[in-house]
Amino acid sequence: MEDSNGSSAILEKYPFLGCPHCHHALSPADAGLLCETCGRSFPSAGNVPILFPEQVTFSQTAATSHQQSARGVARRVLTYGRHLGNNHQRLVDLCAGGYILSVGGGPQRDRPEYINFNLAPMPGVDIVGDAAQLPCQDQSVTGVVCNAVLEHVRDPWKVMHEIHRVLKPGGFVYIEVPFLQHYHPSPEDFWRFTIQGTRELCRDFTQIDSGLCGGPMSTVVELVESYLMLPLENLRIRNLVKGTVRLFLYPLRIVEPFVMLSSKVHTVANGFYFVGQKQPSPSLAPIDKRANE
Ligand SMILES: [Zn+2]
């Protein structure tokens, strides 16, 4: 547990933090952070605040963890995408030095500017809590990135609502979601999103850009690999099969630029990305009835 100096340092570093229950600002306390509005207190582990609306143990969070290990699989799949690195940099540039929360971020940090938020404490995670009840004040951060996470949460619409709530008016969001990907629970995998579903998920934001984050060839390679590996348990054999599939299918990439010209290319996409902006005027974003101080 941190002393109140440690808690003050946490709030100084992350001034946007808020009570995950009532969303009001937090105060330093001897054993962590305190919400003076609703009376809830929150522990910290070292300099990492643990901000769940109700008290949970880490064994509970591990049992329901949906965010961290899934990203490795999704990242491997999405590596085929051509826009991803550019999109992360674009978000950083749009946010121009403002706070950017990476929901489901960690252990890796996609950009040094990202503040990693995840369901369980682990290396590289700065803030711990539940994505469906973000521990941030209303309209308090400039950017949110949510990369290959929404398929692993029970209620992705609730998470998007929370992202909208914590963004400042005019703030930016960047999400990536899977479409034609194999089932990859870690431990849970609930959803896939079509291009229409992705837009519906982001309906509260004004679109800046959206597109495929994995072309048709990513879909073909991934699904052929997954199919052939179904009966295989041995890791070395699985890796051998994976390498062989990629070797044989790689030449097909030569047709990918022509395939990408089709207006129907989204029907076989591996996943989609969306870059959006919250309406600049607070009066146009009636997502929460409480006004921002
Ligand atoms: Zn509270």
Residues whose N, C-alpha, C, O or C-beta is under 5 A from the ligand:
A	BS01	ZN	C19 H21 C22 H23 C35 T37 C38
